[in-house]
């Protein structure tokens, strides 16, 4: 292993990844970019944070200025889920521990 100024370097390979998880979120929040940390947490914990009907039908895309954009596979799913945005917002905020989600935008990919 190589060293630089007396510091031993650790060899990293794709077969030996180092888990970052919550450490990344904490670091980003301390650096003044908490929105990145919240976006990472929403993506990582989506299935644990949201009501059942959202788990398999919607995928979080981005949280910007309080508005969470989620993608659903069809217009029918969008119509059905649109009525549940209030409960989604409540559950996300409860799970995240603060009122960071103020609204939800549902999008359907173009085909």
Secondary structure as GFF3:
##gff-version 3
##sequence-region A 1 111
A	DSSP	beta_strand	3	4	.	.	.	ID=ss1
A	DSSP	beta_strand	7	8	.	.	.	ID=ss2
A	DSSP	alpha_helix	22	30	.	.	.	ID=ss3
A	DSSP	alpha_helix	34	49	.	.	.	ID=ss4
A	DSSP	alpha_helix	52	55	.	.	.	ID=ss5
A	DSSP	beta_strand	58	64	.	.	.	ID=ss6
A	DSSP	beta_strand	67	72	.	.	.	ID=ss7
A	DSSP	alpha_helix	75	82	.	.	.	ID=ss8
A	DSSP	alpha_helix	85	96	.	.	.	ID=ss9
A	DSSP	beta_strand	103	108	.	.	.	ID=ss10
###
